[in-house]
């Protein structure tokens, strides 16, 4: 145990990168900075210190500066934000460590080798390691921790729950939703227990079951509401309505891009993180031994996949793999542990170990390529393309440069002493967790629910105080300077147009480019992709007009002039004359 804690500290010291940049990370950090600094939601100073582009911020109907990202990750940062990024990074790492340790200590149904295999593959084969080491101020690390605690508690109490345990489950689910609202769908796990409820109905009679279950569900719902209440208060204070979910407009509920999210090389789940295949296979095998657990976990995973596929930004933006699934990565751990233990013979375990190692190796290879900037996350690089095929081998043939890239955060750190202190804090924190976790996991009871109520009440009080202390901005020029919605959608439309053009989806690319132009008609990028989409559809005159707009906004854009001349020369011709590079 001491060796594991020391290794964690060494890894943190060498490789941790407290990346903090707009819009996602800066928005989460702004919640903590504004609350800790002035107990308000006046994000202006925080945005300025974090160099948030004005285009990402807008004035809400209530006259406040917007923050479209949920506040839970910012609240988790409150204890450490005043100490700076590196200490806060260590704090986020301990959240992940605690969740994985609790899961490993709790699941006695799986042997030690199976749990070790599951933890290692979940950490190395999903985006979890990347966002623990290189993106701690996204919400995924703390979201993974709280989501895992909810699923562990649900699993542990399936045989029978006291009212305190029902309330604690609701509170954990509310906290998970506070970090990322889509985590509320983890509550689908309860549908797996409907079969046992139906059996009880037949045995004991509907009236008796109805009387016993109704108050427990009400207690559970009260816990969810209490845990999620700070976000509702913040929405009321900033947007003027407690249900003003700012990103709900990005949802295409009836048209989820499931195929693209799962199989596209544009941050698709399986091409980047194939370990999920093994995890799901393990859950299917688990069904034979524990159908309720397997069904519940599959429902939870399916809910997250559907919800993220229904989002307009199904590729998760500048993401390592599909980072949003890192939040429920503990589901994969259950499946991997079940897969390891599905057969007792050595050949099976050796085969599963080999498959797991191959999956993890591929994901780690992509991670090293990203550190070398050979597989950038902010634009589409097809796996079949020349750039990707030429760049990936450089990770190993130029291994010195790869190590140098990994050590870049250490080399560029502002305070070596602070980094050493944070590393020692990781070691000490891991050691404390090794001591405390066995006692915590013995029983889920009112003793854990009471501290949860205290934490939730404290968060509600400070959020309410901040909402009341945040004044409306009274500057007549602000609406014109800030716009009416976040510019992050413009970035997403540009990314999607680029992807669709590269993969031949010209009509969809044209629509995305038109959306981008509608948001920022004075920026040449939207017009450039609009022109390309029109050109590849043989809309020569429209394309020429779009390229002409690019030349007007950016006279130095040489390719716009080239394509404009080509479009004009082909005006009046029929058929697509081919795709130009």
RALINGI-V849720 format. One record per pair of residues at least 12 apart in sequence whose ideal C-beta (glycine too) atoms are under 6 Angstrom apart, sorted by the first residue. I is the first residue (numbers start at 1). J is the second residue. If there is no record, write none. Layout:
i:I j:J
i:I j:J
This chain:
i:1 j:434
i:5 j:427
i:5 j:430
i:5 j:431
i:6 j:427
i:8 j:426
i:8 j:430
i:9 j:423
i:9 j:426
i:9 j:427
i:12 j:423
i:12 j:426
i:13 j:423
i:14 j:410
i:15 j:133
i:15 j:406
i:16 j:89
i:16 j:133
i:17 j:134
i:17 j:409
i:18 j:85
i:18 j:86
i:18 j:89
i:19 j:135
i:20 j:85
i:20 j:137
i:22 j:52
i:22 j:56
i:23 j:56
i:23 j:488
i:24 j:138
i:25 j:137
i:25 j:138
i:26 j:50
i:26 j:52
i:27 j:67
i:27 j:69
i:28 j:69
i:28 j:73
i:28 j:74
i:28 j:137
i:28 j:139
i:29 j:137
i:30 j:43
i:30 j:46
i:31 j:71
i:31 j:74
i:32 j:74
i:32 j:77
i:32 j:78
i:32 j:81
i:33 j:46
i:34 j:46
i:35 j:466
i:36 j:78
i:36 j:81
i:36 j:82
i:39 j:465
i:39 j:466
i:39 j:469
i:40 j:466
i:40 j:469
i:40 j:470
i:41 j:237
i:41 j:238
i:41 j:466
i:41 j:470
i:42 j:470
i:43 j:65
i:43 j:67
i:55 j:487
i:56 j:486
i:56 j:487
i:56 j:488
i:57 j:482
i:58 j:482
i:58 j:483
i:58 j:484
i:58 j:485
i:59 j:478
i:59 j:479
i:59 j:482
i:60 j:238
i:60 j:239
i:61 j:240
i:62 j:239
i:62 j:240
i:63 j:472
i:63 j:473
i:64 j:238
i:64 j:470
i:68 j:246
i:68 j:247
i:68 j:486
i:70 j:180
i:70 j:181
i:71 j:231
i:71 j:234
i:72 j:178
i:72 j:179
i:73 j:139
i:73 j:142
i:73 j:179
i:75 j:459
i:76 j:142
i:86 j:418
i:86 j:419
i:86 j:422
i:87 j:422
i:89 j:136
i:90 j:422
i:90 j:425
i:90 j:426
i:92 j:136
i:92 j:141
i:93 j:132
i:93 j:426
i:94 j:429
i:95 j:141
i:95 j:142
i:95 j:145
i:96 j:132
i:96 j:141
i:96 j:145
i:97 j:430
i:98 j:433
i:99 j:145
i:99 j:148
i:100 j:119
i:101 j:433
i:101 j:437
i:102 j:437
i:102 j:441
i:103 j:152
i:103 j:330
i:104 j:119
i:105 j:437
i:105 j:438
i:105 j:441
i:106 j:152
i:106 j:441
i:110 j:337
i:110 j:341
i:114 j:337
i:114 j:340
i:114 j:341
i:115 j:337
i:117 j:340
i:118 j:333
i:118 j:336
i:118 j:337
i:121 j:275
i:121 j:336
i:121 j:356
i:121 j:360
i:122 j:329
i:122 j:332
i:122 j:333
i:124 j:360
i:125 j:275
i:125 j:359
i:125 j:360
i:125 j:363
i:126 j:273
i:126 j:326
i:126 j:329
i:127 j:320
i:127 j:321
i:127 j:323
i:127 j:326
i:128 j:326
i:128 j:329
i:130 j:320
i:130 j:367
i:131 j:326
i:139 j:179
i:139 j:180
i:140 j:323
i:140 j:326
i:140 j:327
i:142 j:179
i:143 j:179
i:143 j:180
i:143 j:327
i:144 j:326
i:144 j:327
i:144 j:329
i:146 j:175
i:146 j:176
i:146 j:179
i:147 j:176
i:147 j:183
i:147 j:186
i:147 j:327
i:147 j:328
i:148 j:330
i:149 j:172
i:150 j:172
i:150 j:173
i:150 j:176
i:151 j:330
i:153 j:169
i:153 j:172
i:153 j:444
i:154 j:189
i:156 j:444
i:157 j:444
i:163 j:219
i:164 j:445
i:164 j:446
i:164 j:449
i:165 j:444
i:166 j:216
i:166 j:219
i:166 j:220
i:167 j:219
i:167 j:223
i:167 j:449
i:168 j:448
i:168 j:449
i:170 j:220
i:170 j:223
i:170 j:224
i:171 j:223
i:171 j:227
i:171 j:452
i:173 j:187
i:173 j:224
i:174 j:224
i:174 j:227
i:174 j:228
i:175 j:227
i:177 j:228
i:178 j:228
i:178 j:231
i:182 j:307
i:185 j:303
i:185 j:307
i:186 j:300
i:188 j:299
i:188 j:300
i:188 j:303
i:189 j:296
i:189 j:300
i:191 j:299
i:192 j:292
i:192 j:295
i:192 j:296
i:193 j:292
i:226 j:456
i:227 j:456
i:229 j:460
i:230 j:459
i:230 j:460
i:230 j:463
i:233 j:463
i:233 j:464
i:233 j:467
i:234 j:463
i:237 j:467
i:237 j:470
i:250 j:311
i:250 j:312
i:251 j:310
i:252 j:310
i:253 j:310
i:256 j:306
i:256 j:309
i:256 j:310
i:257 j:309
i:257 j:314
i:258 j:309
i:260 j:314
i:261 j:309
i:261 j:314
i:265 j:382
i:265 j:383
i:266 j:315
i:266 j:380
i:266 j:499
i:267 j:315
i:267 j:316
i:267 j:319
i:267 j:321
i:267 j:322
i:269 j:322
i:272 j:321
i:273 j:321
i:273 j:363
i:274 j:359
i:275 j:359
i:278 j:339
i:279 j:332
i:279 j:335
i:279 j:336
i:281 j:339
i:282 j:335
i:282 j:336
i:282 j:338
i:282 j:339
i:283 j:297
i:283 j:298
i:283 j:335
i:285 j:338
i:285 j:342
i:286 j:338
i:297 j:331
i:297 j:334
i:300 j:331
i:301 j:331
i:304 j:328
i:308 j:324
i:313 j:492
i:318 j:377
i:318 j:378
i:320 j:377
i:339 j:352
i:340 j:352
i:368 j:395
i:368 j:402
i:369 j:392
i:369 j:395
i:371 j:405
i:371 j:406
i:372 j:402
i:372 j:405
i:374 j:391
i:380 j:498
i:380 j:499
i:380 j:502
i:490 j:516
i:490 j:519
i:490 j:520
i:493 j:512
i:493 j:515
i:493 j:516
i:494 j:516
i:494 j:525
i:496 j:512
i:497 j:509
i:497 j:512
i:497 j:513
i:497 j:529
i:501 j:532
i:506 j:533
i:506 j:536
i:506 j:537
i:509 j:533
i:510 j:533
i:513 j:526
i:513 j:529
i:513 j:530
i:513 j:533
i:517 j:530
i:524 j:550
i:524 j:553
i:524 j:554
i:527 j:546
i:527 j:549
i:527 j:550
i:528 j:550
i:530 j:546
i:531 j:543
i:531 j:546
i:531 j:547
i:535 j:567
i:536 j:579
i:538 j:576
i:540 j:567
i:540 j:570
i:540 j:571
i:541 j:571
i:543 j:567
i:544 j:564
i:544 j:567
i:544 j:568
i:547 j:560
i:547 j:563
i:547 j:564
i:548 j:564
